[in-house]
Amino acid sequence: MNLNSLLEKAKTSGFYKWLFNIVLWRTIPFNQPHRLKVEQVKGDALLISIPFIRKNKNHINGIHACALATLCEYISGLSLARALPPNNTG
């Protein structure tokens, strides 16, 4: 099962959305402490949340810029992965 087929199933199934998040946490372990979570998959849009927890806060108790950058990289990478063919070897 590849990323795109798992993502397609996550559009309609809560179980596959949960499974998709687990797969992402395990395959991208350095993002796991941020607990980024795909909340909704609808058409070409992805909704990803970032919790307001200590690891994502800065010194003035706001969302840290690095956490926001990580969120942007996460969504950009998933969008690119969806747009590119999975077996393109060049």
PEZI-V478533 format. One record per residue. N is the residue number from 0. D_LAST is the distance of its C-alpha to the last C-alpha in Angstrom with 2 decimals. Layout:
N_D_LAST + N_D_LAST
//
This chain:
0_21.18 + 1_18.29 + 2_18.87 + 3_18.91 + 4_21.38 + 5_23.52 + 6_23.60 + 7_24.66 + 8_27.44 + 9_28.47 + 10_29.40 + 11_32.39 + 12_33.17 + 13_34.65 + 14_33.87 + 15_30.11 + 16_30.25 + 17_32.05 + 18_29.61 + 19_26.65 + 20_28.50 + 21_29.24 + 22_25.63 + 23_24.67 + 24_27.67 + 25_26.77 + 26_23.05 + 27_23.81 + 28_27.21 + 29_27.94 + 30_28.27 + 31_30.65 + 32_33.83 + 33_33.29 + 34_33.35 + 35_31.00 + 36_31.23 + 37_29.51 + 38_32.65 + 39_31.55 + 40_28.61 + 41_29.56 + 42_27.36 + 43_24.69 + 44_26.96 + 45_27.16 + 46_30.41 + 47_30.32 + 48_33.53 + 49_34.47 + 50_37.90 + 51_40.68 + 52_41.15 + 53_42.19 + 54_38.73 + 55_37.61 + 56_40.78 + 57_41.69 + 58_45.09 + 59_46.68 + 60_45.64 + 61_42.91 + 62_39.20 + 63_37.60 + 64_35.13 + 65_32.69 + 66_32.90 + 67_32.14 + 68_29.17 + 69_27.87 + 70_28.44 + 71_26.49 + 72_23.50 + 73_23.73 + 74_23.84 + 75_21.11 + 76_18.71 + 77_19.74 + 78_19.40 + 79_15.81 + 80_15.06 + 81_16.88 + 82_15.16 + 83_11.48 + 84_10.56 + 85_11.28 + 86_9.08 + 87_5.63 + 88_3.80 + 89_0.00
//
